[in-house]
Amino acid sequence: MGRKVTVATCALNQWALDFEGNLQRILKSIEIAKNRGARYRLGPELEICGYGCWDHYYESDTILHSFQVLAALLESPVTQDIICDVGMPVMHRNVRYNCRVIFLNRKILLIRPKMALANEANYHELRWFTPWSRSRHTEEYFLPRMIRDLTEQETVPFGDAVLATWDTCIGSEICEELWTPHSPHIDMGLDGVEIVTNASSSHHVLRKADTRVDLVTVATTKNGGIYLLANQRGCDGDRVYYDGCAMIAMNGSIFAQGSQFSLDDVEVLTATLDLEDVRSYRAEISSRNLAASRVSPYPRVKVDFTLSCHEDLLAPVSEPIEWKYHSPEEEISLGPACWLWDFLRRSQQAGFLLPLSGGVDSAATACLVYSMCCQVCEAVRSGNQEVLADVRTIVNQSSYTPQDPRDLCGRILTTCYMASENSSQETCSRARELAQQIGSHHISLSIDPAVKAVVGIFSLMTGKSPLFAAHGGSSRETLALQNVQARIRMVLAYLFAQLSLWSRGIRGGLLVLGSANVDERLECTGTVTACCNLNLLGSSHPPTLASQVAGTTGLRVRAGEGPSCPDSRVSICAEFLLTPDAPGLLSLSLLGYLTKYDCSSADINPIGGISKTDLRAFVHFCTERFQLPALQSILSAPPTAELEPLADGQVSQTDEEDMGMTYAELSVYGKLRKVAKMGPYSMFCKLLGMWRHIWTPRQVADKVKQFFSKYSMNRHKMTTLTPAYHAENYSPDDNRFDLRPFLYNTGWPWQFRCIENQVLQFERAEPQSLDGVD
């Protein structure tokens, strides 16, 4: 009896609708698998057409071209003598399914449709596909003529079945099915399936690699067996980055780990495993065997093929390994950088233009481009000819070989500091120093002439000249003058992106990078020192307040009170032990604290799904990893938009003062609105208990009203957000992750009246602990 089997899984950087490129990458992976002795090859979900086709799945062309690629695979000599498992959409009885097509030697063995569709957050599979709901049931699928002529098969099994070779039994799961409460691998394993495969398209989320690993190892711990997981890699053409992490596991241990971030378009994992290890492992689990004796059997497709060979008896088997995880800072350094690389090479542009302000967000974006350059140089040193060819195309030099990341960064990144009369010399210096250290081509310019020209047109037509509040103007004038500066920067960014290379005699244009941090939520694991300024409204209990903030954000306070500030604002400085479910700080954009169509409007935004806290940790990481000392002064500077006049040459404007609420308060509102799904009244009721020792019911009511008024007033801005890399499950991105209207009655009359009635009841009642600090 054969025992040892060599199996292969892979991570492929597929691209939506790139049928030619997708075909070549599939063939390359099969060839590598065969050369390593594998007899079964698994690929990622919908690998033939690419996962991110979205509404192109409605088009008959997408299914037609998928079958054409399948025909090319069936014809290729590369696919002979190995079971190939590929993903594509299939129409059966006028219903569209997300399927695995499994074939061997020009014969289709089984078409297995997906049974549980992902339909939350970034995924909308129910829009295009229907889940196969007939468990352990197959039907006849009539093949299209182009396939029938190749395979000489009129029909093939379509449905929920498993493959029975001469030496083992193989079953399929597809992505989401692994995540369901009762995954198919449970019943398949009980029915004697020894090898379970899972074709995924699972995108990168910070700190979530362990979730996939845990699901796979637990699946094989309880039931025994071999588990193969394939995954998409790279940017499929949208906001997410698929991070690979293909793996092979057996009996609760990992035997092969794929890289999570890589510039390689094709990565193949193989492992040689002994089927007898599965059988002996299962034999000792009496509860599993009892359940197996009662399970309903799966339809079996008989396959005249073996995964093992007699000459393999002396071949060494793979050994278990320990999974190696990246730190969150490393994930940020690698994931968005790989995403940027895919966007750059596939858009056929010559580089990036980044408005560099001297603040943390734009500095983090610059560091991501520099990290990308480091990865490109490393890939070229490792012999990646595809990366080398792409670099030469981008810089338009056929003999160029990147070796120094600073040199490469100087060729593909242009940074631009756009000063106004309200800008400080400190921010200008910080931007210039960072540009010098990463090697970017740096431009420093003044936007004042353009601002004066635009405001001058208004004054010429109306006879009125708006002034800042500091010069005697109204708040309306101040806001308009701030927005003009911000929007002029966007216009100039695009002008320089289109023509700056032309002015230097270099071919091509640049992609404009945004650096608007639209997700300030904390969701960390580890120990981080955090400081937040909290308006105590005269409270004398700062430690109590720190505890309340910690409690409402899911954090545990470890340290105590910091120094007091003279303006009745107390600085609470605490070391927080951050937990994975801590929602932390909400996005500034939740309140609309950004200018519509300012320089946050760009082609792509690599930091749009990363929290401010994670970005600061990432910048700290870059200071050491990339030896960029200029980042130290950037980290120590207070966040400011620098859109209002300076006071004695110093910045007079800060983000928190402009918002009218603190980051700590925003962290609470963010959790309750998005995660707990609370409206104004339920949020008010919740905060009464949370903040009973800090603020009166009236003060809580005022804060809730202020938040919802500002949120609803500015919600329309979410419709124009720049496409951003999504690294968290929360996003305020309109019509993708946050499906709420953008036109509200900003007075919330009914909801606010309910709050007011409740406050009046408290105020009429006898004073209790709720009406102030104990």
C-alpha positions in Angstrom: 0.0 0.0 0.0 1.3 3.4 -0.9 1.9 5.8 1.9 3.9 8.9 1.0 2.3 11.6 -1.1 3.7 14.8 -2.4 1.1 17.6 -2.7 1.4 21.2 -3.8 -0.4 24.4 -3.1 0.5 27.9 -4.2 0.1 31.7 -4.0 -0.4 33.5 -7.3 -0.5 37.2 -8.1 -3.5 37.0 -10.4 -5.1 40.1 -12.0 -8.8 40.6 -12.7 -9.5 39.9 -16.4 -5.8 39.4 -17.2 -6.6 36.0 -18.8 -3.3 35.7 -20.6 -1.2 36.6 -17.6 -3.3 34.4 -15.3 -2.9 31.4 -17.6 0.9 31.8 -17.7 1.1 32.0 -13.9 -1.1 28.9 -13.5 1.0 26.9 -15.9 4.2 28.0 -14.2 2.9 26.9 -10.8 1.9 23.5 -12.2 5.3 23.0 -13.8 7.1 23.9 -10.5 4.8 21.5 -8.6 5.5 18.6 -11.0 9.2 19.2 -11.0 9.1 18.8 -7.2 7.3 15.5 -7.5 3.8 16.7 -6.6 0.8 14.7 -7.9 -1.8 17.2 -6.8 -1.7 20.9 -7.4 -4.1 23.4 -5.7 -4.5 27.0 -6.9 -6.3 30.1 -5.4 -10.0 31.0 -5.7 -11.2 32.1 -9.1 -7.6 32.1 -10.3 -8.4 31.9 -14.0 -10.3 35.1 -14.2 -9.0 36.8 -11.1 -11.1 37.2 -7.9 -11.8 41.0 -8.2 -13.8 41.0 -11.4 -16.8 42.3 -9.5 -19.7 43.2 -11.9 -17.7 41.7 -14.8 -19.0 38.4 -13.5 -22.3 39.4 -14.9 -20.8 39.4 -18.4 -20.9 36.3 -20.5 -17.4 37.2 -21.8 -15.9 36.5 -18.4 -17.3 32.9 -18.4 -16.4 32.4 -22.0 -12.8 33.5 -21.6 -12.5 31.4 -18.4 -13.5 28.3 -20.4 -11.0 29.2 -23.1 -8.2 29.4 -20.5 -9.5 26.0 -19.1 -9.2 24.6 -22.6 -5.6 25.8 -22.9 -4.8 24.2 -19.6 -6.3 20.9 -20.6 -4.3 20.9 -23.8 -1.0 21.8 -22.2 1.5 19.0 -21.7 2.4 20.7 -18.5 -0.9 19.5 -16.9 -0.4 15.9 -17.7 0.1 13.3 -14.9 -0.9 15.6 -12.1 -4.3 16.4 -10.7 -4.9 20.1 -11.3 -7.4 22.0 -9.2 -8.3 25.4 -10.7 -10.9 28.1 -9.9 -13.3 29.8 -12.3 -17.0 30.9 -12.6 -19.3 28.4 -14.1 -23.0 28.8 -15.2 -25.1 25.7 -14.5 -28.8 25.8 -15.4 -28.6 29.6 -15.8 -27.2 30.0 -12.3 -23.7 31.4 -11.8 -21.5 29.5 -9.3 -18.0 30.1 -8.0 -16.3 26.7 -8.7 -13.3 24.5 -8.6 -12.7 22.5 -11.8 -10.6 19.5 -11.0 -9.0 17.6 -14.0 -6.5 15.0 -14.8 -5.0 14.1 -18.2 -7.5 16.0 -20.3 -10.4 14.7 -18.3 -12.6 16.8 -16.0 -13.1 14.8 -12.8 -15.4 17.1 -10.9 -16.8 20.7 -10.9 -17.3 21.6 -7.2 -19.3 24.8 -6.6 -18.8 27.0 -3.5 -21.3 26.3 -0.7 -20.9 29.3 1.6 -20.3 32.7 0.1 -18.5 35.6 1.8 -20.8 38.5 2.0 -19.5 41.0 4.6 -17.1 43.9 4.7 -15.0 43.7 1.5 -16.8 40.7 0.1 -20.0 40.8 -1.9 -20.1 37.3 -3.5 -23.9 37.0 -3.2 -24.2 39.8 -5.6 -22.7 37.7 -8.4 -22.9 34.0 -7.3 -25.3 31.6 -5.7 -24.2 29.1 -3.1 -24.6 25.4 -3.8 -27.1 24.3 -1.2 -27.5 20.6 -1.9 -25.0 18.9 0.4 -23.6 15.6 -0.7 -25.5 15.8 -4.0 -24.2 16.0 -7.6 -25.9 16.6 -10.9 -24.8 16.2 -14.5 -23.1 19.2 -16.0 -23.2 19.4 -19.8 -19.8 20.7 -21.0 -19.6 23.5 -23.6 -18.5 22.3 -27.0 -14.9 23.7 -26.8 -14.3 21.5 -23.7 -16.3 18.5 -25.0 -14.1 18.4 -28.1 -11.0 18.2 -25.9 -12.1 15.8 -23.2 -14.5 13.7 -25.2 -16.8 14.0 -22.3 -20.4 15.0 -22.7 -21.2 15.5 -19.0 -19.2 15.6 -15.7 -20.3 15.6 -12.1 -21.3 19.0 -10.7 -21.9 19.4 -6.9 -20.7 18.4 -3.5 -18.6 15.3 -3.9 -15.1 14.0 -3.1 -12.4 12.3 -5.2 -11.4 8.7 -4.5 -8.0 7.8 -5.9 -6.4 4.3 -5.5 -4.6 5.3 -2.4 -6.5 8.2 -0.7 -9.6 10.4 -0.7 -9.6 14.1 -1.5 -12.2 16.8 -0.6 -12.5 20.5 -1.4 -13.4 23.6 0.5 -13.5 27.1 -1.0 -12.3 30.0 1.2 -15.3 31.1 3.3 -16.3 27.5 4.0 -13.4 27.1 6.3 -14.7 30.1 8.4 -18.3 28.8 8.8 -19.5 27.2 12.1 -19.9 23.8 10.5 -17.2 23.6 7.8 -17.4 20.9 5.2 -14.0 19.5 6.3 -15.7 18.2 9.5 -18.0 15.8 7.7 -15.6 15.0 4.9 -13.0 14.0 7.5 -15.5 11.8 9.3 -16.3 10.2 6.0 -12.7 9.2 5.4 -11.4 12.1 3.4 -7.7 12.3 4.2 -6.7 15.4 2.2 -8.8 18.6 2.3 -8.0 21.4 0.0 -9.0 25.1 0.4 -8.7 27.6 -2.4 -8.9 31.1 -1.0 -8.8 34.8 -1.9 -8.3 36.2 1.6 -6.9 39.8 1.9 -4.4 41.2 4.3 -5.7 42.5 7.6 -3.3 43.6 10.3 -2.7 40.9 13.0 -5.0 38.4 11.4 -2.5 35.9 9.9 -2.8 33.8 13.1 -6.6 33.4 12.5 -6.1 31.5 9.3 -3.3 29.4 10.8 -5.5 28.6 13.8 -8.4 27.6 11.7 -6.3 25.2 9.7 -4.4 23.7 12.6 -7.6 23.2 14.7 -9.3 21.6 11.7 -6.6 19.0 11.5 -6.1 18.6 15.3 -9.7 17.5 16.0 -10.2 15.3 13.0 -6.7 14.5 11.7 -5.8 14.7 8.1 -3.8 16.8 5.6 -5.0 20.3 4.8 -3.8 22.4 1.9 -4.6 26.2 1.7 -3.9 28.2 -1.4 -4.3 32.0 -1.5 -4.2 34.8 -3.9 -1.3 37.3 -3.6 -1.0 40.9 -4.6 -3.3 43.6 -5.8 -6.0 42.1 -8.0 -7.0 45.6 -9.2 -8.7 47.1 -6.2 -8.2 48.4 -2.6 -7.2 45.2 -1.0 -3.9 43.2 -1.0 -4.0 39.5 -0.9 -1.2 38.3 1.3 -0.5 34.8 0.2 0.3 32.7 3.3 -0.3 29.4 1.6 0.2 26.5 3.9 0.2 22.8 4.3 -0.8 21.2 7.6 -1.2 17.7 9.0 -2.6 16.5 12.3 -2.5 19.9 13.9 1.0 20.8 12.8 2.3 23.1 10.0 4.6 21.4 7.5 5.0 24.2 4.9 4.6 28.0 5.2 4.3 30.4 2.3 5.6 34.0 2.5 3.0 36.5 3.5 4.4 39.4 1.5 6.5 38.9 -1.6 7.1 40.4 -5.1 7.2 36.9 -6.6 4.2 36.4 -8.8 4.3 32.6 -8.4 5.1 30.7 -5.2 4.6 27.0 -4.9 4.7 25.0 -1.6 5.2 21.3 -1.6 5.3 18.7 1.2 5.8 15.0 1.3 3.6 13.4 3.9 2.8 9.9 5.0 -0.9 8.9 4.8 -0.3 6.3 7.5 0.4 9.2 9.9 -3.2 10.4 9.3 -4.7 6.9 9.8 -2.8 6.2 13.0 -3.7 9.7 14.3 -7.4 9.1 13.7 -7.3 5.6 15.1 -6.6 6.9 18.6 -9.5 9.4 18.7 -12.5 7.3 19.8 -15.0 10.2 19.8 -14.0 10.9 16.2 -14.5 7.3 15.2 -17.8 7.1 16.9 -19.1 10.1 15.0 -17.5 8.8 11.8 -19.6 5.6 12.1 -22.8 7.6 11.9 -21.9 10.2 9.2 -23.7 10.4 5.9 -21.4 9.4 3.0 -20.3 11.7 0.3 -20.7 10.9 -3.4 -17.3 9.6 -4.6 -15.8 10.3 -8.0 -13.4 7.3 -8.7 -10.1 8.4 -10.1 -7.8 5.9 -11.8 -4.7 7.5 -10.3 -2.4 7.4 -7.3 -0.8 10.2 -5.4 1.9 7.9 -4.0 4.5 5.9 -5.9 6.3 2.7 -4.8 9.7 4.3 -5.4 8.8 7.0 -2.9 9.1 4.5 0.0 12.6 5.6 0.7 11.9 9.3 0.1 12.2 11.6 3.2 9.0 13.0 4.6 8.5 16.7 5.5 9.0 17.7 9.1 6.7 20.0 11.2 7.7 23.7 11.4 6.8 26.6 13.6 4.9 29.4 11.9 6.8 32.6 11.8 4.7 35.8 12.2 5.5 39.3 11.2 5.1 42.1 13.8 2.4 44.7 13.0 5.1 47.2 12.1 6.6 44.7 9.6 3.2 44.0 8.2 2.7 47.7 7.5 6.2 47.9 6.0 5.6 45.0 3.7 1.9 44.8 2.7 1.1 48.4 1.5 4.5 48.5 -0.1 3.8 45.4 -2.2 0.4 46.8 -3.0 2.1 50.0 -4.3 4.4 48.0 -6.4 1.6 46.2 -8.2 -0.2 49.5 -8.8 2.9 51.1 -10.2 3.9 48.4 -12.6 0.4 47.6 -13.8 -0.6 51.2 -14.3 2.5 51.7 -16.5 3.4 54.9 -14.8 6.9 56.2 -14.1 6.6 56.6 -10.4 4.8 58.5 -7.6 4.3 62.0 -6.5 3.7 62.6 -2.8 2.8 65.9 -1.1 5.2 65.7 1.8 4.0 68.0 4.7 6.5 67.1 7.4 3.8 65.3 9.4 3.5 61.7 10.5 1.0 60.6 7.8 2.8 61.8 4.7 6.1 60.7 6.3 4.7 57.2 6.8 3.6 57.1 3.1 7.1 58.2 2.1 8.5 55.3 4.2 6.2 52.8 2.4 7.6 53.9 -0.9 11.1 53.5 0.4 10.2 50.1 1.8 8.9 49.2 -1.6 12.3 50.2 -3.1 14.1 48.0 -0.6 11.9 45.0 -1.5 12.5 45.6 -5.2 16.3 45.7 -4.7 16.2 42.6 -2.6 14.1 40.7 -5.2 16.5 41.7 -7.9 19.4 40.5 -5.8 17.6 37.2 -5.3 17.4 36.8 -9.1 13.8 37.8 -9.8 13.9 38.5 -13.5 10.3 39.6 -13.7 10.9 42.4 -11.1 14.0 43.5 -12.9 12.1 43.7 -16.2 9.4 45.7 -14.5 11.9 48.2 -12.9 13.6 48.7 -16.2 10.2 49.4 -17.9 9.2 51.9 -15.2 12.5 53.9 -15.3 12.8 53.5 -19.1 16.4 52.2 -18.9 17.0 48.7 -20.4 20.4 48.3 -18.7 19.4 49.6 -15.2 19.8 47.2 -12.3 18.6 48.6 -8.9 21.0 48.0 -6.1 20.6 50.9 -3.7 17.1 51.7 -2.5 17.9 55.4 -2.2 18.9 55.5 -5.9 15.8 53.7 -7.0 13.7 56.0 -4.7 15.2 59.0 -6.4 14.1 57.7 -9.8 10.5 56.8 -8.9 9.4 59.1 -6.1 9.0 62.8 -6.2 8.2 64.5 -2.9 6.8 68.0 -2.9 6.5 70.4 0.1 3.9 73.0 -0.7 4.3 75.9 1.7 2.0 78.8 2.4 2.4 81.9 4.5 0.9 79.9 7.3 3.5 77.1 7.1 6.3 76.9 9.7 9.9 76.6 8.9 10.0 73.5 11.1 7.7 71.5 8.9 9.6 72.6 5.8 12.9 71.4 7.3 11.4 68.1 8.5 10.1 67.3 5.0 13.4 68.2 3.3 15.5 66.1 5.7 13.3 63.1 5.3 13.4 63.4 1.5 17.2 63.6 1.6 17.5 60.5 3.7 15.3 58.3 1.5 16.7 59.8 -1.7 13.5 61.1 -3.3 13.6 63.9 -5.8 12.3 66.8 -3.7 10.5 70.0 -4.6 9.8 72.9 -2.3 7.4 75.5 -3.5 5.1 78.2 -2.3 1.3 78.1 -3.0 0.8 81.7 -2.0 0.7 83.2 -5.6 -2.0 80.7 -6.6 -4.0 81.2 -3.4 -3.9 85.0 -3.8 -4.9 84.7 -7.5 -8.0 82.5 -6.6 -9.1 84.7 -3.7 -8.4 87.8 -5.9 -10.9 86.5 -8.5 -13.5 86.2 -5.7 -12.8 89.7 -4.5 -12.9 91.2 -8.0 -16.3 89.7 -8.6 -17.9 90.5 -5.2 -16.0 93.5 -3.9 -15.3 91.7 -0.7 -12.1 90.2 0.7 -12.4 87.4 3.2 -10.1 87.5 6.3 -8.9 84.9 8.8 -10.5 85.2 12.3 -7.1 86.2 13.6 -7.3 89.2 11.3 -10.9 90.1 12.2 -12.8 87.8 9.9 -15.6 85.4 10.6 -15.5 81.6 11.0 -17.0 81.2 7.5 -14.2 83.3 6.0 -11.6 81.4 7.9 -13.0 78.0 6.8 -13.1 79.1 3.1 -9.6 80.5 3.2 -8.3 77.2 4.7 -10.1 75.2 2.1 -8.7 77.3 -0.8 -5.1 76.4 0.4 -5.9 72.7 0.7 -7.5 72.5 -2.7 -4.8 74.5 -4.4 -2.4 71.9 -3.2 -4.4 69.2 -4.8 -4.4 71.0 -8.2 -0.6 71.6 -8.0 0.0 68.0 -7.0 -1.7 66.8 -10.2 0.0 69.4 -12.3 3.5 68.3 -11.1 2.5 64.7 -11.4 1.8 65.1 -15.1 4.6 67.5 -16.0 7.5 67.3 -13.5 9.2 64.4 -15.3 8.6 66.1 -18.6 10.4 69.2 -17.3 13.4 67.0 -16.4 13.4 65.3 -19.8 12.1 62.0 -18.4 9.4 59.9 -20.0 6.0 59.3 -18.3 3.8 60.6 -15.6 3.4 60.0 -11.8 0.7 58.5 -9.7 -0.4 61.0 -7.0 -0.2 59.4 -3.5 -2.7 60.4 -0.8 -1.7 60.3 2.9 -5.1 60.9 4.6 -5.2 58.6 7.6 -8.9 57.7 7.6 -8.8 55.0 10.2 -7.5 56.1 13.6 -8.8 53.0 15.3 -6.5 51.2 17.8 -6.6 47.4 17.4 -3.3 46.2 18.7 -1.7 43.4 20.6 1.2 44.1 22.8 2.3 46.9 25.0 2.2 50.5 23.7 2.7 53.8 25.6 -0.1 56.1 24.7 -0.8 59.7 25.8 -4.1 61.5 25.4 -5.3 64.9 26.5 -8.8 64.8 28.0 -11.0 67.7 28.9 -12.0 67.0 32.5 -14.3 70.0 32.8 -12.9 70.7 36.2 -12.7 67.1 37.4 -10.2 66.3 40.1 -10.1 62.6 39.3 -7.8 62.1 36.4 -7.0 58.5 37.3 -10.7 57.7 37.3 -11.0 59.3 33.9 -8.1 57.2 32.6 -9.9 54.1 33.8 -13.1 55.2 32.0 -11.3 55.8 28.7 -9.5 52.5 29.1 -12.8 50.7 29.8 -14.6 52.2 26.8 -11.8 51.3 24.4 -11.2 47.8 25.7 -7.8 48.7 27.1 -6.3 48.0 30.5 -4.5 50.9 32.3 -1.2 50.0 33.7 0.3 53.3 34.7 -1.2 56.4 36.3 -1.6 60.1 36.0 0.6 62.5 34.1 1.3 66.2 34.7 -1.5 68.7 34.7 -1.9 71.4 32.1 -2.7 75.0 33.1 -5.9 75.3 31.0 -8.0 72.8 33.0 -7.0 70.0 30.6 -5.2 67.2 32.3 -2.7 65.0 30.4 -3.3 61.4 31.2 -0.2 59.4 30.3 -0.7 55.7 30.6 0.8 52.5 29.4 -2.0 50.5 27.9 -2.0 46.7 27.4 -3.8 46.6 24.0 -6.1 43.8 23.2 -7.1 42.7 19.7 -10.7 43.8 20.2 -9.8 47.3 21.4 -11.5 49.7 18.9 -9.4 52.7 19.9 -9.4 55.9 18.0 -11.9 56.7 15.3 -11.1 58.3 12.1 -10.9 62.0 11.8 -12.8 61.6 8.6 -15.7 60.2 10.6 -16.3 63.8 11.6 -15.4 65.1 8.2 -12.1 66.6 9.5 -10.8 66.8 6.0 -11.3 69.1 3.0 -13.2 67.7 0.1 -10.9 67.6 -2.9 -7.8 68.7 -1.1 -4.4 67.0 -1.4 -5.9 64.0 0.3 -7.6 63.5 -3.0 -5.2 61.4 -5.0 -4.9 58.4 -7.2 -4.3 55.9 -4.4 -3.8 56.1 -0.6 -1.6 53.4 0.9 -2.3 54.3 4.5 -6.0 54.7 4.3 -6.8 51.6 6.3 -4.1 52.0 9.0 -4.6 53.7 12.4 -2.7 56.7 13.6 -1.3 54.7 16.4 -0.1 51.9 14.1 1.4 54.5 11.8 3.3 56.1 14.6 4.6 52.7 15.6 5.5 52.0 12.0 7.4 55.3 11.7 9.3 54.4 14.9 10.1 51.1 13.3 11.4 52.8 10.1 13.7 55.0 12.2 15.7 52.0 13.1 15.1 49.6 10.3 15.9 52.1 7.5 18.1 54.4 9.5 16.0 57.5 9.0 16.8 59.9 11.9 14.6 62.7 10.4 11.6 60.7 11.5 12.3 61.5 15.2 11.4 65.1 14.9 8.4 64.3 12.8 7.1 62.0 15.5 7.6 64.7 18.2 5.7 67.4 16.3 2.0 68.0 17.2 -0.5 67.2 14.3 -1.6 70.3 12.6 -3.0 71.3 9.2 -1.1 74.6 9.1 -3.9 76.5 7.3 -4.3 79.4 9.7 -1.9 82.3 10.3 1.1 81.6 12.5 1.3 83.2 16.0 4.7 84.8 16.5 6.1 82.4 13.9 4.6 79.3 15.6 1.8 77.0 14.7 -1.5 78.1 16.3 -3.7 75.4 15.0 -4.0 71.8 16.2 -6.3 69.0 15.1 -8.1 68.4 18.4 -8.9 72.1 18.9 -10.4 72.2 15.3 -12.5 69.1 15.9 -13.8 70.3 19.2 -13.3 66.9 20.8 -10.5 64.8 21.8 -9.1 61.6 20.3 -10.0 59.8 23.4 -13.7 60.8 23.1 -13.6 59.9 19.4 -12.4 56.4 20.3 -15.5 55.9 22.4 -17.9 57.3 19.8 -16.2 55.2 17.1 -16.7 51.9 18.9 -20.3 52.6 19.8 -21.4 53.9 16.4 -19.6 51.3 14.2 -18.9 48.2 16.2 -21.9 48.3 18.6 -24.1 49.9 15.9 -25.6 52.6 18.2 -27.7 55.6 17.2 -27.8 58.8 19.2 -30.2 57.7 21.9 -28.6 54.3 22.6 -25.1 55.9 22.6 -26.3 58.4 25.1 -27.7 55.7 27.4 -24.5 53.7 27.1 -22.3 56.7 27.9 -24.3 57.6 30.9 -23.0 54.4 32.6 -19.5 54.6 31.2 -18.9 58.2 32.1 -21.0 58.5 35.2 -18.1 59.5 37.4 -16.8 62.1 34.9 -19.6 64.1 33.3 -23.2 64.9 34.1 -26.1 63.6 32.0 -26.4 67.0 30.5 -22.7 67.0 29.5 -23.0 63.6 28.0 -26.0 64.6 26.0 -24.2 67.6 24.7 -21.2 65.6 23.6 -23.4 63.0 21.8 -25.3 65.7 20.0 -22.2 67.4 19.0 -20.7 64.2 17.6 -23.8 63.2 15.6 -24.3 66.7 14.3 -20.8 66.9 13.0 -20.7 63.4 11.7 -23.9 63.8 9.7 -23.0 67.2 8.4 -19.8 65.9 6.9 -20.9 62.4 5.9 -21.0 63.4 2.2 -17.2 63.7 2.2 -16.9 59.9 2.5 -18.3 59.6 -1.1 -15.0 61.1 -2.5 -12.4 59.2 -0.5 -9.3 58.2 -2.5 -9.1 54.4 -3.1 -7.1 53.2 -0.1 -5.3 50.1 1.0 -7.6 48.4 3.5 -5.8 46.8 6.4 -8.6 46.8 9.0 -12.1 45.4 9.0 -13.5 48.9 9.8 -13.5 51.6 7.2 -15.6 54.7 6.7 -15.3 54.2 2.9 -18.7 55.0 1.5 -20.6 52.2 -0.3 -18.0 49.6 0.4 -17.6 49.1 4.1 -19.8 51.8 5.6 -23.2 51.5 4.0 -25.0 54.5 5.5 -26.6 57.5 3.7 -24.7 60.7 3.2 -27.7 63.1 3.4 -29.1 63.4 6.9 -31.3 65.7 8.9 -28.4 67.0 10.9 -30.6 68.2 13.7 -31.7 64.6 14.5 -34.9 66.1 16.0 -36.6 62.9 17.2 -33.5 61.3 18.5 -32.2 64.4 20.2 -35.6 65.0 21.8 -35.5 61.5 23.3 -32.1 62.3 24.8 -33.4 65.6 26.1 -36.4 64.0 27.8 -34.1 61.5 29.5 -31.8 64.3 30.7 -34.7 66.3 32.1 -35.8 63.2 34.1 -32.4 63.0 35.6 -32.3 66.7 36.4 -35.7 66.6 38.2 -34.7 63.6 40.2 -32.7 63.7 43.5 -28.9 64.2 42.9 -27.2 60.8 42.6 -23.7 59.6 41.5 -24.8 60.2 37.9 -25.0 64.0 38.2 -21.2 64.5 38.6 -18.0 63.1 40.0 -18.4 61.2 43.2 
